[in-house]
């Protein structure tokens, strides 16, 4: 789900109005005592066994997505761990009225076809926690990585997302994790474990942004995310992405049984391919190689600096191109390749700018390893960027590493003033 505005000063989330009536947002349960049948912790024999893959679902459901995220867990449980794959979930349900259990718990997912409840072993009762706290996220994930060793690590983050503004809402603690805080959490995991995350998949809306990839590059190898809201524009969430993840995990398990090695890039590509089967709901998705993001950002910075010294006639043409560029549910999030392509193909724009636009396109072709968009988003190529057609960018944008390291935000200010 996208979040239109996030005020990180008081951590209060303001939801967009295009998702229907306010009664679709479910309140925290403050009256009904939630029954909790998950109380007996156990140690599983798989602990300490090194496998090919460790898949961790970080399910932050202390919000109006509690029931959906519980279904996500059941989807992964229908595949379950096997001799080559550990599947573990950190699942928070908080005190939501429709919660499946109290607070947060850690489950080791074993194959089970009962979609009504989780039947896998309970590893740990965490109680009431703040899943939007980067320290909690880092420590809980690092603990799992140490207990369930694997050659490769994939983390799926399931919750609300809002591009460069961040992801992961904990309603009980009135907290939303900013993008810099997500970076802090993931880099702390790297420091604690010595392992960079091989694949990070956002089961959250609008996270396939250049700013997100650049922020997380030191802790993550491959990023899988959507440019648009999941479930399509105007929908807050559905469980379809978890079905794609389930299918992808099943494929790598089958490959391992036949002694076929699936490396991180291939797994990221498989997730995108699996998502294609649900194109009515997952309308855009891409996998990117974060080892290539520095080159892309270097080209974006050169382009931004050139615009800062460009004549007014070029600026006016660029503003026209911005308005023509593919946009998403948050209107200032626009497809980067489409923007560069529109500039490159316009002979009336100065050759220097067109050349820089072509360099951005070339860098994106190396950065994106797989992508898909349905017919509704023919001009979505896999990576979006902050590119408003009018008005100033939110001041919190300057907190992103991308804004700190480039002249992109200064370029946007010049475009707005011209």
C-alpha positions as CSV (number, residue, x, y, z in Angstrom):
1,X,0.0,0.0,0.0
2,X,1.2,3.5,-0.7
3,X,1.3,6.1,2.0
4,X,0.8,9.6,0.6
5,X,2.5,11.5,3.3
6,X,4.6,10.4,6.2
7,X,5.3,12.9,9.0
8,X,8.3,11.4,10.6
9,X,8.4,14.0,13.3
10,X,5.5,12.5,15.2
11,X,5.4,9.3,13.2
12,X,1.7,9.8,12.3
13,X,0.8,8.3,8.9
14,X,-1.7,10.2,6.7
15,X,-3.4,7.9,4.2
16,X,-4.4,8.9,0.7
17,X,-8.1,9.4,0.0
18,X,-8.3,7.4,-3.2
19,X,-8.5,4.0,-1.4
20,X,-12.1,4.3,-0.4
21,X,-13.9,5.2,2.8
22,X,-12.0,5.6,6.0
23,X,-13.8,2.6,7.6
24,X,-11.6,0.3,5.4
25,X,-8.8,1.1,7.9
26,X,-9.3,-1.2,10.9
27,X,-8.6,0.1,14.4
28,X,-6.3,-1.4,17.0
29,X,-8.2,-3.7,19.3
30,X,-8.4,-2.1,22.7
31,X,-11.4,-4.0,24.1
32,X,-11.5,-7.6,22.9
33,X,-8.9,-9.9,24.4
34,X,-7.3,-11.8,21.6
35,X,-7.1,-15.6,22.0
36,X,-3.6,-16.9,21.6
37,X,-3.1,-20.5,20.8
38,X,0.6,-20.1,20.1
39,X,2.4,-20.2,23.4
40,X,4.6,-23.2,23.5
41,X,8.0,-22.5,22.1
42,X,10.2,-25.3,20.7
43,X,13.6,-25.8,19.2
44,X,13.6,-27.5,15.8
45,X,16.2,-30.0,14.7
46,X,16.9,-27.9,11.6
47,X,18.6,-25.2,13.8
48,X,22.3,-25.1,13.0
49,X,22.0,-27.1,9.7
50,X,23.5,-25.2,6.8
51,X,21.3,-25.2,3.7
52,X,21.3,-23.5,0.3
53,X,18.8,-20.8,1.1
54,X,17.4,-19.0,4.1
55,X,14.1,-17.2,3.3
56,X,12.9,-14.8,6.0
57,X,9.5,-13.2,5.9
58,X,9.5,-10.0,8.0
59,X,5.7,-9.7,8.4
60,X,4.9,-6.3,10.0
61,X,1.2,-6.7,10.6
62,X,0.5,-4.4,13.5
63,X,-1.8,-2.3,11.3
64,X,-4.8,-2.7,9.1
65,X,-3.0,-5.5,7.1
66,X,-3.0,-8.0,9.9
67,X,-5.3,-10.5,8.3
68,X,-3.7,-10.2,4.9
69,X,-0.2,-10.7,6.3
70,X,-1.4,-13.8,8.2
71,X,-2.6,-15.2,4.9
72,X,0.8,-14.4,3.4
73,X,2.4,-16.6,6.1
74,X,0.0,-19.4,5.2
75,X,1.0,-19.1,1.6
76,X,4.6,-19.7,2.4
77,X,3.7,-22.4,4.9
78,X,2.1,-24.3,2.0
79,X,5.6,-24.7,0.5
80,X,7.5,-25.0,3.8
81,X,11.1,-25.6,4.5
82,X,12.9,-28.6,3.0
83,X,16.3,-30.2,3.0
84,X,17.8,-27.3,1.0
85,X,15.8,-24.3,2.3
86,X,15.1,-22.8,5.7
87,X,11.9,-20.6,5.7
88,X,11.3,-18.5,8.9
89,X,8.9,-15.7,9.6
90,X,9.0,-12.9,12.1
91,X,5.3,-12.1,12.3
92,X,3.7,-9.3,14.2
93,X,-0.1,-9.0,14.6
94,X,0.0,-6.4,17.5
95,X,-3.4,-5.9,19.1
96,X,-5.4,-5.7,15.9
97,X,-9.1,-6.6,16.1
98,X,-8.7,-9.4,13.5
99,X,-5.3,-10.6,14.7
100,X,-4.5,-14.3,14.5
101,X,-2.5,-14.1,17.7
102,X,-1.1,-11.7,20.2
103,X,1.9,-9.6,19.5
104,X,4.9,-10.9,17.5
105,X,6.2,-14.5,17.1
106,X,8.9,-16.3,15.2
107,X,7.8,-19.5,13.3
108,X,9.9,-22.1,11.4
109,X,7.6,-22.8,8.5
110,X,7.1,-26.4,7.6
111,X,4.9,-27.6,4.8
112,X,1.2,-27.5,5.7
113,X,-1.9,-27.0,3.6
114,X,-4.2,-25.7,6.3
115,X,-4.8,-22.1,5.0
116,X,-6.8,-21.1,8.1
117,X,-4.0,-21.1,10.6
118,X,-0.3,-21.5,11.1
119,X,0.6,-25.0,12.2
120,X,4.4,-24.7,12.1
121,X,6.7,-24.8,15.1
122,X,6.8,-21.6,17.3
123,X,10.4,-20.7,17.8
124,X,9.9,-17.7,20.0
125,X,7.3,-15.5,21.6
126,X,8.4,-11.9,21.2
127,X,5.4,-10.2,22.8
128,X,4.4,-6.7,21.9
129,X,7.2,-5.2,19.8
130,X,7.8,-2.3,17.4
131,X,8.5,-3.9,14.0
132,X,9.1,-0.3,12.7
133,X,12.1,0.1,15.0
134,X,15.3,-0.5,13.0
135,X,17.1,-1.9,16.1
136,X,14.4,-4.6,16.5
137,X,14.4,-5.4,12.9
138,X,18.2,-5.8,12.8
139,X,18.5,-7.9,16.0
140,X,15.6,-10.2,15.2
141,X,16.7,-10.9,11.6
142,X,20.4,-11.3,12.6
143,X,19.4,-13.9,15.3
144,X,17.6,-16.0,12.7
145,X,20.6,-15.8,10.2
146,X,22.9,-17.0,13.0
147,X,20.6,-19.9,14.0
148,X,19.7,-21.1,10.5
149,X,22.9,-20.8,8.4
150,X,22.7,-20.8,4.6
151,X,24.7,-20.1,1.5
152,X,22.2,-17.4,0.5
153,X,19.7,-15.2,2.3
154,X,16.5,-13.8,1.0
155,X,14.4,-11.4,3.0
156,X,10.8,-10.5,2.1
157,X,9.4,-7.4,3.8
158,X,5.6,-7.5,4.0
159,X,3.7,-4.3,4.9
160,X,2.9,-0.8,3.8
161,X,5.4,0.9,1.5
162,X,5.8,4.4,0.2
163,X,8.9,4.5,-2.0
164,X,11.7,6.9,-0.8
165,X,9.6,7.8,2.2
166,X,10.1,4.3,3.6
167,X,8.1,1.2,4.6
168,X,6.9,-0.8,7.6
169,X,4.2,0.7,9.8
170,X,3.7,-0.3,13.4
171,X,0.3,1.2,14.4
172,X,0.6,0.2,18.1
173,X,3.7,2.3,18.4
174,X,2.6,5.0,16.0
175,X,5.8,4.5,14.0
176,X,6.7,4.3,10.3
177,X,10.2,3.3,9.3
178,X,11.9,5.9,7.1
179,X,14.2,4.8,4.2
180,X,17.4,5.8,6.1
181,X,16.2,3.7,9.0
182,X,15.6,0.7,6.8
183,X,19.2,1.2,5.6
184,X,20.4,1.4,9.2
185,X,18.7,-1.9,10.0
186,X,20.0,-3.8,7.0
187,X,23.5,-2.5,7.4
188,X,23.4,-3.5,11.1
189,X,22.4,-7.0,10.0
190,X,25.4,-7.1,7.7
191,X,27.7,-6.0,10.6
192,X,26.2,-8.5,13.0
193,X,26.4,-11.5,10.6
194,X,29.1,-10.6,8.1
195,X,26.6,-11.5,5.4
196,X,25.1,-9.2,2.8
197,X,21.5,-10.0,2.0
198,X,21.4,-11.7,-1.4
199,X,17.8,-10.8,-2.3
200,X,15.5,-8.3,-0.7
201,X,11.9,-8.4,-2.0
202,X,9.4,-5.8,-0.9
203,X,5.9,-7.2,-0.6
204,X,5.0,-3.5,-0.2
205,X,3.9,-0.8,-2.7
206,X,6.0,1.6,-4.7
207,X,9.4,0.5,-3.6
208,X,11.1,0.1,-7.0
209,X,12.7,3.5,-6.9
210,X,16.3,4.6,-7.8
211,X,16.4,6.3,-4.4
212,X,15.6,3.0,-2.6
213,X,18.2,0.9,-4.5
214,X,20.9,3.5,-3.8
215,X,20.1,3.7,-0.1
216,X,20.3,0.0,0.4
217,X,23.2,-0.9,-1.9
218,X,25.8,-1.6,0.8
219,X,23.6,-4.3,2.6
220,X,21.7,-5.9,-0.3
221,X,22.8,-7.4,-3.6
222,X,19.5,-7.7,-5.5
223,X,16.2,-5.8,-4.9
224,X,12.8,-6.9,-6.1
225,X,9.9,-4.5,-5.9
226,X,7.0,-2.8,-7.7
227,X,6.8,0.7,-9.1
228,X,3.1,0.8,-8.5
229,X,0.8,-0.1,-5.6
230,X,0.3,-3.8,-5.2
231,X,-3.1,-5.0,-6.4
232,X,-3.2,-2.1,-8.8
233,X,-3.8,1.6,-8.4
234,X,-6.4,2.4,-5.7
235,X,-6.1,-0.9,-3.8
236,X,-4.5,-1.0,-0.4
237,X,-3.1,-4.5,-0.5
238,X,-3.7,-8.1,-1.4
239,X,-1.9,-11.4,-0.9
240,X,-1.0,-12.0,-4.6
241,X,2.7,-11.1,-4.2
242,X,3.0,-13.8,-1.5
243,X,1.7,-16.3,-4.0
244,X,4.4,-15.3,-6.5
245,X,7.0,-15.6,-3.7
246,X,5.6,-19.1,-2.8
247,X,5.9,-20.1,-6.5
248,X,9.5,-18.8,-6.7
249,X,10.5,-20.6,-3.5
250,X,9.0,-23.8,-4.8
251,X,11.0,-23.5,-8.0
252,X,14.3,-23.0,-6.3
253,X,13.5,-26.0,-4.0
254,X,12.8,-28.2,-7.1
255,X,16.0,-27.0,-8.7
256,X,18.0,-27.9,-5.6
257,X,16.5,-31.4,-5.6
258,X,18.0,-31.9,-9.1
259,X,21.3,-30.4,-8.0
260,X,20.7,-27.3,-10.0
261,X,22.3,-24.3,-8.3
262,X,20.1,-21.2,-8.2
263,X,22.2,-18.1,-7.5
264,X,20.8,-14.8,-6.1
265,X,20.4,-13.1,-9.5
266,X,18.5,-16.1,-10.8
267,X,16.2,-16.2,-7.8
268,X,15.5,-12.5,-8.2
269,X,14.6,-13.2,-11.8
270,X,12.4,-16.1,-10.9
271,X,10.3,-13.9,-8.5
272,X,9.6,-11.6,-11.4
273,X,8.7,-14.5,-13.7
274,X,6.4,-15.9,-11.1
275,X,4.7,-12.5,-10.6
276,X,3.8,-12.5,-14.3
277,X,1.3,-15.2,-13.6
278,X,-0.7,-12.7,-11.5
279,X,-0.5,-9.7,-13.9
280,X,-4.0,-8.5,-13.1
281,X,-2.9,-7.7,-9.6
282,X,0.9,-7.3,-9.8
283,X,1.0,-4.8,-12.6
284,X,4.6,-3.8,-12.4
285,X,7.6,-5.6,-10.9
286,X,11.4,-5.6,-11.4
287,X,14.6,-7.1,-10.1
288,X,17.7,-4.9,-10.0
289,X,21.4,-5.5,-9.4
290,X,22.5,-3.0,-6.6
291,X,26.2,-3.5,-7.6
292,X,25.3,-1.5,-10.7
293,X,23.4,1.3,-8.9
294,X,26.5,3.5,-8.4
295,X,27.0,3.8,-12.2
296,X,23.3,4.7,-12.7
297,X,23.4,7.3,-9.9
298,X,26.6,8.8,-11.4
299,X,24.8,9.3,-14.7
300,X,21.8,10.8,-13.0
301,X,24.1,13.2,-11.2
302,X,25.8,14.3,-14.4
303,X,22.4,14.8,-16.0
304,X,21.2,16.9,-13.0
305,X,24.3,19.1,-13.0
306,X,23.9,19.7,-16.8
307,X,20.3,20.8,-16.2
308,X,21.4,23.3,-13.6
309,X,23.3,25.1,-16.2
310,X,20.9,24.6,-19.1
311,X,19.0,27.4,-20.9
312,X,15.4,28.2,-20.1
313,X,14.1,26.8,-23.4
314,X,15.5,23.3,-22.5
315,X,14.1,23.6,-19.0
316,X,10.6,24.2,-20.4
317,X,10.9,21.2,-22.7
318,X,12.0,19.0,-19.8
319,X,9.0,20.1,-17.7
320,X,6.8,19.1,-20.6
321,X,8.6,15.7,-20.8
322,X,8.0,15.2,-17.0
323,X,4.3,15.7,-17.5
324,X,4.3,13.1,-20.3
325,X,6.3,10.5,-18.3
326,X,4.6,7.4,-16.9
327,X,3.4,8.1,-13.3
328,X,2.1,6.0,-10.5
329,X,-0.3,6.2,-7.5
330,X,1.9,8.9,-5.9
331,X,2.0,11.3,-8.8
332,X,5.5,12.5,-8.4
333,X,6.9,9.0,-8.7
334,X,7.6,8.6,-12.4
335,X,9.3,6.0,-14.6
336,X,13.0,6.9,-15.0
337,X,13.7,5.1,-18.3
338,X,10.5,6.5,-19.9
339,X,11.6,10.0,-18.9
340,X,15.1,9.6,-20.4
341,X,13.7,8.0,-23.5
342,X,11.3,10.9,-24.1
343,X,14.3,13.3,-23.9
344,X,16.6,11.3,-26.0
345,X,14.0,11.0,-28.8
346,X,13.3,14.7,-29.0
347,X,15.6,16.4,-31.5
348,X,14.6,19.8,-30.4
349,X,16.3,19.3,-27.0
350,X,20.1,20.1,-26.9
351,X,22.4,17.3,-27.9
352,X,24.3,17.3,-24.6
353,X,21.1,16.6,-22.6
354,X,20.0,13.9,-25.1
355,X,23.4,12.3,-24.8
356,X,23.2,12.2,-21.0
357,X,19.6,10.8,-21.2
358,X,21.0,8.0,-23.4
359,X,23.7,7.3,-20.8
360,X,20.9,6.9,-18.2
361,X,19.0,4.5,-20.4
362,X,22.2,2.4,-20.9
363,X,22.9,2.4,-17.2
364,X,19.3,1.2,-16.5
365,X,19.7,-1.6,-19.0
366,X,22.6,-2.9,-16.9
367,X,20.9,-2.2,-13.6
368,X,17.6,-4.0,-14.3
369,X,18.0,-7.7,-14.6
370,X,14.4,-8.6,-15.1
371,X,11.1,-6.6,-15.2
372,X,7.5,-6.9,-16.1
373,X,4.6,-4.5,-16.5
374,X,1.1,-5.3,-17.9
375,X,-0.6,-3.4,-20.7
376,X,-1.9,-0.7,-18.4
377,X,1.7,0.3,-17.7
378,X,3.4,0.0,-21.1
379,X,5.8,2.8,-20.3
380,X,6.8,1.3,-16.9
381,X,10.3,-0.1,-17.4
382,X,11.1,-1.1,-13.8
383,X,12.6,1.8,-11.9
384,X,10.9,5.0,-10.8
385,X,12.3,8.3,-9.4
386,X,11.0,11.4,-7.6
387,X,10.0,13.7,-10.5
388,X,7.1,16.1,-9.7
389,X,5.5,18.0,-12.6
390,X,5.0,21.0,-10.2
391,X,5.5,22.0,-6.6
392,X,8.4,21.5,-4.2
393,X,9.6,18.1,-3.1
394,X,9.0,17.2,0.5
395,X,11.8,18.5,2.7
396,X,12.4,14.9,4.0
397,X,13.6,14.0,0.6
398,X,17.0,15.6,1.5
399,X,17.4,12.9,4.2
400,X,17.8,10.2,1.5
401,X,21.4,9.2,0.6
402,X,20.5,9.8,-3.0
403,X,19.7,13.5,-2.4
404,X,22.8,13.9,-0.2
405,X,25.1,12.5,-2.8
406,X,23.6,14.0,-6.0
407,X,22.3,17.3,-7.4
408,X,18.9,15.7,-8.2
409,X,17.0,17.6,-5.5
410,X,18.7,20.9,-6.6
411,X,17.7,20.1,-10.2
412,X,14.1,19.6,-9.1
413,X,14.1,22.9,-7.3
414,X,15.4,24.7,-10.4
415,X,12.7,23.0,-12.6
416,X,10.0,24.1,-10.1
417,X,11.2,27.7,-10.1
418,X,11.6,28.1,-13.9
